[in-house]
Amino acid sequence: MIAVIIVIPVVMAAAIAVILLFPVTIFINSARSCGKIGGIFDISWAILRIRYLIEESQMEILISGKRIFRISQKNKLRNNGDQKKPLKKPHIRDIFNLSGPILRLFKDIVYTFRLKYFDLDVTFGLGDPAYTGIFTGFLHAIRGSLRTGNNIRWTADFTRPELEWNLKAKASVMPIRLLPPLTKFITDRHVLRTMKSIYLT
């Protein structure tokens, strides 16, 4: 009995160590044109693979290449009907308060990934030329934080709302390397204050 009590925590600790230290590979191939989004989002770890087909809104789980589970988001939404509750919309002030910590979190997470390739071509317009200009500056900041920044191309449309893209990317990361930036973001005083404000609103 004592041996079992000792073995179980050891096995659980070993399993957690494997999960945190074994690299996870992420692949995405996505495009949006004429209002339609298509492509695939794929996460693989050891023998486990999670695949999401964007256009079909369908998720699949595979083990050793064999599909063991599939769920369609379209069917789920159809079954739920009107049960979905309206979500609270954060204030513009709260969004701006979070913009700095979110950008730092994004940059920190990007540096934890080993980016194998990244290619993005995007055309966008936010309706208001001022917002389009702000988002253009945000893209400049992102490109500056990526080693493969030359593979990011964009065209800003200041005349109308528009969003089209073509994205291909592949990266790998050890889950344990994500813990420091996530902890730093969650414990940031601006984030805590803003989340409290959103919750109490």
N, CA and C atoms as a LAMMPS dump frame, in Angstrom:
ITEM: TIMESTEP
0
ITEM: NUMBER OF ATOMS
603
ITEM: BOX BOUNDS ff ff ff
-5.0000000000000000e+02 5.0000000000000000e+02
-5.0000000000000000e+02 5.0000000000000000e+02
-5.0000000000000000e+02 5.0000000000000000e+02
ITEM: ATOMS id mol type element x y z
1 1 1 N 0.822 -1.205 0
2 1 2 C 0 0 0
3 1 3 C 0.862 1.262 0
4 2 1 N 1.907 1.24 0.834
5 2 2 C 2.818 2.384 0.903
6 2 3 C 3.523 2.576 -0.433
7 3 1 N 3.902 1.432 -1.057
8 3 2 C 4.574 1.509 -2.357
9 3 3 C 3.679 2.168 -3.405
10 4 1 N 2.403 1.829 -3.381
11 4 2 C 1.455 2.415 -4.339
12 4 3 C 1.34 3.918 -4.121
13 5 1 N 1.266 4.323 -2.843
14 5 2 C 1.158 5.745 -2.511
15 5 3 C 2.381 6.511 -3.002
16 6 1 N 3.544 5.87 -2.957
17 6 2 C 4.776 6.519 -3.411
18 6 3 C 4.854 6.541 -4.932
19 7 1 N 4.459 5.43 -5.555
20 7 2 C 4.597 5.296 -7.006
21 7 3 C 3.678 6.256 -7.759
22 8 1 N 2.441 6.411 -7.286
23 8 2 C 1.47 7.249 -8.004
24 8 3 C 1.957 8.694 -8.166
25 9 1 N 2.424 9.374 -7.088
26 9 2 C 2.932 10.738 -7.281
27 9 3 C 4.145 10.794 -8.208
28 10 1 N 5.013 9.774 -8.127
29 10 2 C 6.192 9.748 -8.997
30 10 3 C 5.78 9.648 -10.458
31 11 1 N 4.826 8.767 -10.739
32 11 2 C 4.338 8.605 -12.115
33 11 3 C 3.68 9.89 -12.607
34 12 1 N 2.878 10.518 -11.744
35 12 2 C 2.216 11.765 -12.135
36 12 3 C 3.235 12.867 -12.398
37 13 1 N 4.27 12.951 -11.553
38 13 2 C 5.311 13.961 -11.748
39 13 3 C 6.069 13.722 -13.05
40 14 1 N 6.343 12.443 -13.345
41 14 2 C 7.034 12.109 -14.594
42 14 3 C 6.181 12.47 -15.803
43 15 1 N 4.884 12.207 -15.71
44 15 2 C 3.977 12.531 -16.82
45 15 3 C 3.92 14.036 -17.053
46 16 1 N 3.843 14.808 -15.968
47 16 2 C 3.815 16.265 -16.094
48 16 3 C 5.116 16.777 -16.701
49 17 1 N 6.25 16.176 -16.282
50 17 2 C 7.546 16.58 -16.826
51 17 3 C 7.617 16.322 -18.327
52 18 1 N 7.092 15.176 -18.752
53 18 2 C 7.083 14.853 -20.183
54 18 3 C 6.238 15.862 -20.948
55 19 1 N 5.067 16.189 -20.397
56 19 2 C 4.173 17.144 -21.061
57 19 3 C 4.844 18.509 -21.208
58 20 1 N 5.535 18.954 -20.167
59 20 2 C 6.123 20.286 -20.177
60 20 3 C 7.419 20.369 -20.959
61 21 1 N 8.146 19.255 -21.079
62 21 2 C 9.457 19.269 -21.723
63 21 3 C 9.436 18.774 -23.159
64 22 1 N 8.421 17.995 -23.527
65 22 2 C 8.36 17.472 -24.887
66 22 3 C 7.841 18.57 -25.822
67 23 1 N 8.547 18.836 -26.924
68 23 2 C 8.139 19.942 -27.801
69 23 3 C 6.793 19.72 -28.473
70 24 1 N 6.054 20.793 -28.585
71 24 2 C 4.771 20.801 -29.288
72 24 3 C 4.969 21.52 -30.621
73 25 1 N 4.506 20.912 -31.702
74 25 2 C 4.628 21.508 -33.033
75 25 3 C 3.281 22.068 -33.466
76 26 1 N 3.305 23.296 -33.927
77 26 2 C 2.085 23.985 -34.35
78 26 3 C 2.216 24.374 -35.819
79 27 1 N 1.186 24.063 -36.584
80 27 2 C 1.175 24.388 -38.016
81 27 3 C -0.151 25.046 -38.371
82 28 1 N -0.089 26.086 -39.175
83 28 2 C -1.313 26.746 -39.632
84 28 3 C -1.182 27.122 -41.1
85 29 1 N -2.246 26.88 -41.813
86 29 2 C -2.353 27.286 -43.216
87 29 3 C -3.758 27.857 -43.385
88 30 1 N -3.856 29.166 -43.481
89 30 2 C -5.17 29.81 -43.475
90 30 3 C -5.226 30.928 -44.505
91 31 1 N -6.415 31.115 -45.063
92 31 2 C -6.627 32.194 -46.026
93 31 3 C -8.048 32.728 -45.876
94 32 1 N -8.191 34.019 -46.096
95 32 2 C -9.516 34.65 -46.115
96 32 3 C -9.639 35.474 -47.381
97 33 1 N -10.662 35.187 -48.156
98 33 2 C -10.886 35.896 -49.402
99 33 3 C -12.385 35.969 -49.669
100 34 1 N -12.861 37.153 -50.062
101 34 2 C -14.283 37.365 -50.369
102 34 3 C -15.182 36.961 -49.206
103 35 1 N -14.705 37.192 -47.978
104 35 2 C -15.512 36.901 -46.8
105 35 3 C -15.491 35.465 -46.335
106 36 1 N -14.778 34.58 -47.025
107 36 2 C -14.722 33.169 -46.651
108 36 3 C -13.346 32.822 -46.092
109 37 1 N -13.366 32.069 -44.98
110 37 2 C -12.124 31.657 -44.324
111 37 3 C -11.945 30.155 -44.502
112 38 1 N -10.757 29.765 -44.917
113 38 2 C -10.456 28.348 -45.077
114 38 3 C -9.072 28.038 -44.553
115 39 1 N -8.756 26.747 -44.486
116 39 2 C -7.435 26.34 -44.047
117 39 3 C -7.48 25.314 -42.934
118 40 1 N -6.322 25.134 -42.296
119 40 2 C -6.189 24.118 -41.263
120 40 3 C -5.276 24.634 -40.158
121 41 1 N -5.613 24.272 -38.917
122 41 2 C -4.79 24.569 -37.744
123 41 3 C -4.466 23.242 -37.081
124 42 1 N -3.18 22.959 -36.898
125 42 2 C -2.754 21.627 -36.482
126 42 3 C -1.766 21.729 -35.321
127 43 1 N -2.014 20.974 -34.253
128 43 2 C -1.101 20.88 -33.11
129 43 3 C -0.743 19.412 -32.907
130 44 1 N 0.543 19.12 -32.88
131 44 2 C 0.972 17.732 -32.696
132 44 3 C 1.97 17.642 -31.551
133 45 1 N 1.81 16.591 -30.765
134 45 2 C 2.707 16.32 -29.632
135 45 3 C 2.839 14.81 -29.508
136 46 1 N 4.071 14.323 -29.734
137 46 2 C 4.328 12.878 -29.698
138 46 3 C 3.352 12.163 -30.645
139 47 1 N 2.543 11.238 -30.125
140 47 2 C 1.607 10.5 -30.979
141 47 3 C 0.248 11.189 -31.078
142 48 1 N 0.072 12.276 -30.328
143 48 2 C -1.213 12.983 -30.314
144 48 3 C -1.213 14.117 -31.33
145 49 1 N -2.329 14.246 -32.025
146 49 2 C -2.478 15.323 -33.004
147 49 3 C -3.895 15.882 -32.939
148 50 1 N -3.991 17.193 -32.835
149 50 2 C -5.285 17.878 -32.832
150 50 3 C -5.352 18.742 -34.085
151 51 1 N -6.364 18.514 -34.874
152 51 2 C -6.483 19.208 -36.157
153 51 3 C -7.831 19.914 -36.236
154 52 1 N -7.792 21.183 -36.632
155 52 2 C -9.033 21.957 -36.776
156 52 3 C -9.154 22.427 -38.218
157 53 1 N -10.236 22.003 -38.871
158 53 2 C -10.519 22.415 -40.241
159 53 3 C -11.367 23.68 -40.174
160 54 1 N -10.794 24.794 -40.595
161 54 2 C -11.414 26.095 -40.361
162 54 3 C -12.713 26.267 -41.134
163 55 1 N -12.693 25.972 -42.422
164 55 2 C -13.885 26.203 -43.241
165 55 3 C -15.05 25.326 -42.803
166 56 1 N -14.743 24.077 -42.427
167 56 2 C -15.786 23.149 -41.992
168 56 3 C -16.154 23.32 -40.53
169 57 1 N -15.388 24.158 -39.781
170 57 2 C -15.585 24.326 -38.33
171 57 3 C -15.608 22.964 -37.645
172 58 1 N -14.601 22.165 -37.945
173 58 2 C -14.566 20.781 -37.464
174 58 3 C -13.222 20.478 -36.815
175 59 1 N -13.27 19.881 -35.626
176 59 2 C -12.06 19.499 -34.917
177 59 3 C -11.926 17.986 -34.893
178 60 1 N -10.687 17.521 -35.095
179 60 2 C -10.398 16.091 -35.073
180 60 3 C -9.238 15.827 -34.129
181 61 1 N -9.299 14.718 -33.423
182 61 2 C -8.206 14.264 -32.568
183 61 3 C -7.718 12.926 -33.1
184 62 1 N -6.411 12.854 -33.357
185 62 2 C -5.824 11.644 -33.908
186 62 3 C -4.728 11.13 -32.987
187 63 1 N -4.61 9.83 -32.884
188 63 2 C -3.524 9.183 -32.157
189 63 3 C -2.853 8.201 -33.104
190 64 1 N -1.552 8.391 -33.285
191 64 2 C -0.775 7.571 -34.231
192 64 3 C -1.401 7.589 -35.626
193 65 1 N -1.929 8.75 -36.016
194 65 2 C -2.491 8.909 -37.348
195 65 3 C -3.915 8.422 -37.512
196 66 1 N -4.491 7.805 -36.481
197 66 2 C -5.863 7.303 -36.57
198 66 3 C -6.817 8.254 -35.847
199 67 1 N -7.874 8.633 -36.54
200 67 2 C -8.843 9.549 -35.954
201 67 3 C -9.698 8.818 -34.926
202 68 1 N -9.727 9.371 -33.699
203 68 2 C -10.51 8.75 -32.632
204 68 3 C -11.67 9.637 -32.182
205 69 1 N -11.655 10.895 -32.624
206 69 2 C -12.702 11.812 -32.168
207 69 3 C -12.881 12.92 -33.197
208 70 1 N -14.139 13.303 -33.417
209 70 2 C -14.431 14.404 -34.333
210 70 3 C -15.663 15.144 -33.834
211 71 1 N -15.602 16.461 -33.872
212 71 2 C -16.749 17.27 -33.466
213 71 3 C -16.88 18.452 -34.417
214 72 1 N -18.098 18.753 -34.796
215 72 2 C -18.371 19.856 -35.708
216 72 3 C -18.957 21.017 -34.926
217 73 1 N -18.336 22.173 -35.045
218 73 2 C -18.824 23.358 -34.344
219 73 3 C -20.167 23.81 -34.896
220 74 1 N -20.401 23.583 -36.179
221 74 2 C -21.675 23.985 -36.78
222 74 3 C -22.833 23.227 -36.143
223 75 1 N -22.645 21.913 -35.941
224 75 2 C -23.697 21.119 -35.304
225 75 3 C -23.919 21.549 -33.864
226 76 1 N -22.827 21.884 -33.18
227 76 2 C -22.93 22.292 -31.782
228 76 3 C -23.725 23.585 -31.654
229 77 1 N -23.459 24.545 -32.559
230 77 2 C -24.192 25.803 -32.515
231 77 3 C -25.658 25.602 -32.873
232 78 1 N -25.921 24.676 -33.798
233 78 2 C -27.297 24.406 -34.193
234 78 3 C -28.075 23.797 -33.035
235 79 1 N -27.426 22.929 -32.262
236 79 2 C -28.098 22.282 -31.135
237 79 3 C -28.324 23.251 -29.978
238 80 1 N -27.394 24.176 -29.794
239 80 2 C -27.524 25.115 -28.682
240 80 3 C -28.647 26.12 -28.911
241 81 1 N -28.904 26.456 -30.166
242 81 2 C -29.988 27.379 -30.501
243 81 3 C -29.796 28.728 -29.844
244 82 1 N -30.799 29.151 -29.071
245 82 2 C -30.782 30.474 -28.449
246 82 3 C -30.249 30.448 -27.022
247 83 1 N -29.553 29.408 -26.638
248 83 2 C -29.081 29.296 -25.261
249 83 3 C -27.858 30.162 -24.996
250 84 1 N -27.239 30.65 -26.06
251 84 2 C -26.022 31.43 -25.889
252 84 3 C -26.33 32.773 -25.236
253 85 1 N -25.613 33.104 -24.17
254 85 2 C -25.839 34.345 -23.452
255 85 3 C -24.969 35.452 -24.04
256 86 1 N -25.485 36.667 -24.065
257 86 2 C -24.677 37.78 -24.58
258 86 3 C -23.488 38.04 -23.666
259 87 1 N -22.327 38.317 -24.281
260 87 2 C -21.114 38.558 -23.513
261 87 3 C -20.98 40.041 -23.19
262 88 1 N -20.338 40.322 -22.066
263 88 2 C -20.078 41.707 -21.705
264 88 3 C -19.024 42.281 -22.643
265 89 1 N -19.25 43.514 -23.1
266 89 2 C -18.295 44.175 -23.968
267 89 3 C -17.407 45.084 -23.127
268 90 1 N -16.082 44.886 -23.201
269 90 2 C -15.187 45.738 -22.422
270 90 3 C -15.188 47.167 -22.961
271 91 1 N -14.922 48.142 -22.077
272 91 2 C -14.843 49.538 -22.472
273 91 3 C -13.552 49.774 -23.254
274 92 1 N -13.565 50.837 -24.076
275 92 2 C -12.381 51.194 -24.857
276 92 3 C -11.2 51.471 -23.928
277 93 1 N -11.476 52.113 -22.783
278 93 2 C -10.403 52.421 -21.825
279 93 3 C -9.734 51.15 -21.324
280 94 1 N -10.535 50.11 -21.059
281 94 2 C -9.976 48.843 -20.592
282 94 3 C -9.113 48.193 -21.672
283 95 1 N -9.56 48.305 -22.92
284 95 2 C -8.791 47.723 -24.022
285 95 3 C -7.434 48.4 -24.14
286 96 1 N -7.402 49.739 -24.039
287 96 2 C -6.136 50.462 -24.13
288 96 3 C -5.233 50.147 -22.939
289 97 1 N -5.813 49.947 -21.751
290 97 2 C -5.009 49.595 -20.58
291 97 3 C -4.32 48.247 -20.755
292 98 1 N -4.975 47.342 -21.49
293 98 2 C -4.411 46.01 -21.698
294 98 3 C -3.492 45.939 -22.904
295 99 1 N -3.497 46.961 -23.758
296 99 2 C -2.738 46.878 -25.006
297 99 3 C -1.243 46.701 -24.761
298 100 1 N -0.692 47.438 -23.77
299 100 2 C 0.733 47.314 -23.472
300 100 3 C 1.113 45.931 -22.964
301 101 1 N 0.464 45.434 -21.883
302 101 2 C 0.778 44.08 -21.397
303 101 3 C 0.54 42.991 -22.436
304 102 1 N -0.512 43.139 -23.257
305 102 2 C -0.785 42.123 -24.28
306 102 3 C 0.322 42.104 -25.318
307 103 1 N 0.805 43.288 -25.72
308 103 2 C 1.89 43.347 -26.695
309 103 3 C 3.16 42.728 -26.133
310 104 1 N 3.469 43.012 -24.85
311 104 2 C 4.647 42.408 -24.222
312 104 3 C 4.495 40.891 -24.126
313 105 1 N 3.283 40.436 -23.763
314 105 2 C 3.037 38.997 -23.688
315 105 3 C 3.231 38.353 -25.05
316 106 1 N 2.705 38.991 -26.087
317 106 2 C 2.844 38.452 -27.438
318 106 3 C 4.318 38.34 -27.825
319 107 1 N 5.095 39.391 -27.559
320 107 2 C 6.514 39.373 -27.915
321 107 3 C 7.263 38.306 -27.125
322 108 1 N 6.958 38.184 -25.814
323 108 2 C 7.626 37.169 -24.994
324 108 3 C 7.301 35.762 -25.48
325 109 1 N 6.024 35.534 -25.835
326 109 2 C 5.629 34.207 -26.306
327 109 3 C 6.273 33.902 -27.649
328 110 1 N 6.353 34.909 -28.518
329 110 2 C 6.984 34.704 -29.829
330 110 3 C 8.417 34.225 -29.657
331 111 1 N 9.135 34.803 -28.7
332 111 2 C 10.533 34.432 -28.501
333 111 3 C 10.697 33.051 -27.868
334 112 1 N 9.645 32.503 -27.27
335 112 2 C 9.752 31.144 -26.736
336 112 3 C 9.607 30.097 -27.837
337 113 1 N 9.036 30.482 -28.975
338 113 2 C 8.837 29.546 -30.075
339 113 3 C 10.088 29.454 -30.946
340 114 1 N 10.307 28.269 -31.474
341 114 2 C 11.322 28.095 -32.514
342 114 3 C 10.577 28.119 -33.838
343 115 1 N 10.625 29.259 -34.488
344 115 2 C 9.846 29.473 -35.703
345 115 3 C 10.571 28.86 -36.891
346 116 1 N 9.947 27.878 -37.506
347 116 2 C 10.545 27.216 -38.661
348 116 3 C 10.291 28.008 -39.931
349 117 1 N 9.087 28.501 -40.096
350 117 2 C 8.814 29.452 -41.168
351 117 3 C 7.53 30.21 -40.854
352 118 1 N 7.441 31.414 -41.405
353 118 2 C 6.274 32.274 -41.18
354 118 3 C 6.104 33.153 -42.41
355 119 1 N 4.951 33.058 -43.041
356 119 2 C 4.689 33.833 -44.248
357 119 3 C 3.263 34.381 -44.171
358 120 1 N 3.139 35.704 -44.159
359 120 2 C 1.829 36.345 -44.02
360 120 3 C 1.687 37.462 -45.04
361 121 1 N 0.588 37.419 -45.758
362 121 2 C 0.221 38.483 -46.692
363 121 3 C -1.2 38.924 -46.335
364 122 1 N -1.352 40.173 -45.891
365 122 2 C -2.654 40.622 -45.39
366 122 3 C -3.036 41.971 -45.998
367 123 1 N -4.305 42.099 -46.305
368 123 2 C -4.892 43.363 -46.743
369 123 3 C -5.986 43.732 -45.746
370 124 1 N -5.926 44.941 -45.188
371 124 2 C -6.877 45.287 -44.133
372 124 3 C -7.295 46.746 -44.221
373 125 1 N -8.475 47.01 -43.713
374 125 2 C -8.982 48.361 -43.555
375 125 3 C -10.017 48.346 -42.442
376 126 1 N -9.93 49.304 -41.514
377 126 2 C -10.808 49.309 -40.345
378 126 3 C -11.939 50.327 -40.45
379 127 1 N -12.15 50.876 -41.64
380 127 2 C -13.224 51.852 -41.8
381 127 3 C -12.76 53.25 -41.446
382 128 1 N -12.319 53.446 -40.21
383 128 2 C -11.784 54.725 -39.76
384 128 3 C -10.292 54.766 -40.091
385 129 1 N -9.838 55.745 -40.896
386 129 2 C -8.412 55.804 -41.259
387 129 3 C -7.482 55.875 -40.051
388 130 1 N -7.941 56.513 -38.953
389 130 2 C -7.098 56.614 -37.754
390 130 3 C -6.825 55.234 -37.166
391 131 1 N -7.864 54.402 -37.047
392 131 2 C -7.686 53.056 -36.519
393 131 3 C -6.829 52.207 -37.446
394 132 1 N -6.993 52.428 -38.749
395 132 2 C -6.159 51.698 -39.713
396 132 3 C -4.693 52.054 -39.519
397 133 1 N -4.421 53.34 -39.276
398 133 2 C -3.043 53.763 -39.032
399 133 3 C -2.479 53.178 -37.751
400 134 1 N -3.297 53.125 -36.684
401 134 2 C -2.849 52.541 -35.414
402 134 3 C -2.507 51.066 -35.594
403 135 1 N -3.371 50.346 -36.309
404 135 2 C -3.127 48.921 -36.528
405 135 3 C -1.888 48.704 -37.389
406 136 1 N -1.634 49.618 -38.332
407 136 2 C -0.418 49.522 -39.144
408 136 3 C 0.818 49.638 -38.261
409 137 1 N 0.783 50.561 -37.296
410 137 2 C 1.895 50.679 -36.354
411 137 3 C 2.07 49.437 -35.512
412 138 1 N 0.944 48.811 -35.119
413 138 2 C 1.005 47.565 -34.35
414 138 3 C 1.682 46.471 -35.171
415 139 1 N 1.384 46.405 -36.473
416 139 2 C 2.016 45.409 -37.338
417 139 3 C 3.514 45.664 -37.472
418 140 1 N 3.903 46.94 -37.512
419 140 2 C 5.333 47.259 -37.559
420 140 3 C 6.035 46.735 -36.307
421 141 1 N 5.384 46.885 -35.142
422 141 2 C 5.97 46.397 -33.89
423 141 3 C 6.108 44.884 -33.907
424 142 1 N 5.094 44.194 -34.433
425 142 2 C 5.155 42.737 -34.511
426 142 3 C 6.28 42.302 -35.435
427 143 1 N 6.378 42.943 -36.596
428 143 2 C 7.416 42.551 -37.55
429 143 3 C 8.804 42.777 -36.971
430 144 1 N 8.944 43.828 -36.171
431 144 2 C 10.233 44.082 -35.554
432 144 3 C 10.62 43.043 -34.519
433 145 1 N 9.622 42.342 -33.937
434 145 2 C 9.911 41.345 -32.905
435 145 3 C 10.14 39.959 -33.48
436 146 1 N 9.867 39.775 -34.767
437 146 2 C 10.026 38.466 -35.39
438 146 3 C 11.338 38.39 -36.148
439 147 1 N 12.013 37.25 -36.016
440 147 2 C 13.246 37.032 -36.762
441 147 3 C 12.978 36.946 -38.257
442 148 1 N 11.788 36.492 -38.609
443 148 2 C 11.44 36.326 -40.019
444 148 3 C 10.515 37.449 -40.462
445 149 1 N 10.808 38.678 -40.002
446 149 2 C 9.926 39.794 -40.283
447 149 3 C 9.756 40.101 -41.759
448 150 1 N 10.759 39.78 -42.58
449 150 2 C 10.657 40.071 -44.004
450 150 3 C 9.573 39.255 -44.696
451 151 1 N 9.057 38.221 -44.029
452 151 2 C 8.012 37.396 -44.621
453 151 3 C 6.611 37.898 -44.277
454 152 1 N 6.53 39.068 -43.668
455 152 2 C 5.233 39.681 -43.376
456 152 3 C 5.018 40.84 -44.344
457 153 1 N 3.94 40.755 -45.091
458 153 2 C 3.619 41.805 -46.06
459 153 3 C 2.176 42.246 -45.832
460 154 1 N 1.909 43.525 -45.919
461 154 2 C 0.54 43.986 -45.747
462 154 3 C 0.243 45.184 -46.646
463 155 1 N -1.04 45.353 -46.91
464 155 2 C -1.545 46.492 -47.668
465 155 3 C -2.682 47.111 -46.861
466 156 1 N -2.521 48.373 -46.495
467 156 2 C -3.549 49.064 -45.711
468 156 3 C -4.531 49.767 -46.649
469 157 1 N -5.813 49.535 -46.413
470 157 2 C -6.876 50.177 -47.188
471 157 3 C -7.551 51.22 -46.294
472 158 1 N -7.299 52.499 -46.568
473 158 2 C -7.832 53.58 -45.734
474 158 3 C -9.207 54.056 -46.204
475 159 1 N -9.787 53.381 -47.186
476 159 2 C -11.05 53.855 -47.765
477 159 3 C -12.266 53.051 -47.332
478 160 1 N -12.077 51.812 -46.859
479 160 2 C -13.232 50.97 -46.538
480 160 3 C -12.814 49.848 -45.592
481 161 1 N -13.77 49.252 -44.873
482 161 2 C -13.462 48.073 -44.054
483 161 3 C -13.141 46.878 -44.955
484 162 1 N -12.036 46.23 -44.676
485 162 2 C -11.632 45.082 -45.487
486 162 3 C -10.653 44.224 -44.7
487 163 1 N -10.715 42.922 -44.907
488 163 2 C -9.76 42.019 -44.273
489 163 3 C -9.618 40.753 -45.105
490 164 1 N -8.444 40.584 -45.674
491 164 2 C -8.099 39.372 -46.404
492 164 3 C -6.675 38.991 -46.031
493 165 1 N -6.415 37.683 -45.973
494 165 2 C -5.061 37.259 -45.625
495 165 3 C -4.732 35.908 -46.25
496 166 1 N -3.437 35.637 -46.246
497 166 2 C -2.913 34.332 -46.645
498 166 3 C -1.753 34.031 -45.702
499 167 1 N -1.925 33.046 -44.856
500 167 2 C -0.956 32.775 -43.79
501 167 3 C -0.5 31.326 -43.813
502 168 1 N 0.819 31.144 -43.732
503 168 2 C 1.406 29.821 -43.573
504 168 3 C 2.507 29.931 -42.519
505 169 1 N 2.455 29.062 -41.517
506 169 2 C 3.445 29.136 -40.446
507 169 3 C 3.614 27.778 -39.778
508 170 1 N 4.82 27.55 -39.261
509 170 2 C 5.107 26.333 -38.513
510 170 3 C 6.113 26.675 -37.421
511 171 1 N 5.838 26.202 -36.208
512 171 2 C 6.709 26.502 -35.075
513 171 3 C 6.635 25.376 -34.058
514 172 1 N 7.617 25.355 -33.166
515 172 2 C 7.609 24.379 -32.078
516 172 3 C 7.995 25.086 -30.785
517 173 1 N 7.525 24.54 -29.662
518 173 2 C 7.789 25.16 -28.372
519 173 3 C 7.712 24.102 -27.279
520 174 1 N 8.525 24.283 -26.249
521 174 2 C 8.395 23.465 -25.047
522 174 3 C 7.404 24.159 -24.114
523 175 1 N 6.335 23.49 -23.711
524 175 2 C 5.313 24.133 -22.877
525 175 3 C 5.866 24.81 -21.629
526 176 1 N 6.929 24.262 -21.059
527 176 2 C 7.468 24.838 -19.827
528 176 3 C 7.992 26.254 -20.052
529 177 1 N 8.378 26.569 -21.289
530 177 2 C 8.909 27.9 -21.587
531 177 3 C 7.811 28.96 -21.663
532 178 1 N 6.554 28.512 -21.724
533 178 2 C 5.44 29.462 -21.766
534 178 3 C 5.034 29.961 -20.38
535 179 1 N 5.45 29.238 -19.348
536 179 2 C 5.014 29.588 -17.994
537 179 3 C 5.501 30.962 -17.528
538 180 1 N 6.794 31.335 -17.712
539 180 2 C 7.236 32.654 -17.228
540 180 3 C 6.488 33.829 -17.85
541 181 1 N 6.335 33.912 -19.202
542 181 2 C 5.596 35.067 -19.741
543 181 3 C 4.129 35.099 -19.34
544 182 1 N 3.494 33.927 -19.223
545 182 2 C 2.093 33.892 -18.803
546 182 3 C 1.944 34.352 -17.354
547 183 1 N 2.863 33.906 -16.498
548 183 2 C 2.837 34.33 -15.095
549 183 3 C 3.066 35.832 -14.969
550 184 1 N 4.006 36.341 -15.763
551 184 2 C 4.293 37.78 -15.75
552 184 3 C 3.074 38.582 -16.189
553 185 1 N 2.342 38.097 -17.195
554 185 2 C 1.157 38.802 -17.687
555 185 3 C 0.032 38.769 -16.661
556 186 1 N -0.22 37.596 -16.09
557 186 2 C -1.333 37.442 -15.149
558 186 3 C -1.133 38.279 -13.892
559 187 1 N 0.121 38.407 -13.453
560 187 2 C 0.404 39.137 -12.216
561 187 3 C 0.683 40.622 -12.449
562 188 1 N 0.621 41.079 -13.696
563 188 2 C 0.827 42.499 -13.99
564 188 3 C -0.28 43.33 -13.325
565 189 1 N 0.096 44.413 -12.644
566 189 2 C -0.895 45.188 -11.883
567 189 3 C -1.924 45.851 -12.799
568 190 1 N -1.517 46.252 -14.005
569 190 2 C -2.474 46.846 -14.944
570 190 3 C -3.499 45.81 -15.4
571 191 1 N -3.037 44.587 -15.617
572 191 2 C -3.947 43.514 -16.035
573 191 3 C -4.924 43.193 -14.915
574 192 1 N -4.412 43.07 -13.691
575 192 2 C -5.274 42.753 -12.551
576 192 3 C -6.326 43.842 -12.335
577 193 1 N -5.892 45.11 -12.437
578 193 2 C -6.823 46.219 -12.231
579 193 3 C -7.887 46.253 -13.331
580 194 1 N -7.466 46.028 -14.578
581 194 2 C -8.412 46.066 -15.696
582 194 3 C -9.392 44.91 -15.64
583 195 1 N -8.904 43.714 -15.327
584 195 2 C -9.793 42.557 -15.244
585 195 3 C -10.806 42.733 -14.114
586 196 1 N -10.373 43.344 -13.019
587 196 2 C -11.295 43.621 -11.917
588 196 3 C -12.364 44.612 -12.355
589 197 1 N -11.947 45.626 -13.118
590 197 2 C -12.899 46.624 -13.608
591 197 3 C -13.92 46 -14.555
592 198 1 N -13.457 45.111 -15.449
593 198 2 C -14.365 44.446 -16.388
594 198 3 C -15.33 43.54 -15.645
595 199 1 N -14.818 42.834 -14.64
596 199 2 C -15.655 41.893 -13.888
597 199 3 C -16.74 42.615 -13.099
598 200 1 N -16.398 43.783 -12.54
599 200 2 C -17.356 44.506 -11.705
600 200 3 C -18.34 45.351 -12.515
601 201 1 N -18.037 45.541 -13.805
602 201 2 C -18.935 46.355 -14.641
603 201 3 C -20.244 45.633 -14.934
